[in-house]
Amino acid sequence: MKWLFQFDRGLAKFELFSLSAILLSMVVLYSLQTVLRNIFDTALLWIDPLVYNMLLWIALIGGSLATQKEKNISIDV
């Protein structure tokens, strides 16, 4: 049972690292897109859909981390 808790902690660390890497990538890509549009009057067409998909992954991984830490949103009727 101890190995299961260690695996869970390792998975949470990996999720946190993935969340941070995706968020940093989103900031860099959108900054690049802004500079390209405003200064060079051009754009990379694949950045927008990629960032939208990265946002979905952030929501999924963030929800997983919130559930693991028991900090998720609960609705009481």
Summary of the structure (lengths in Angstrom):
residues: 77
radius of gyration: 17.3
end to end distance: 35.4
largest distance: 57.8
contacts: 164
relative contact order: 0.13
helix: 77%
strand: 0%
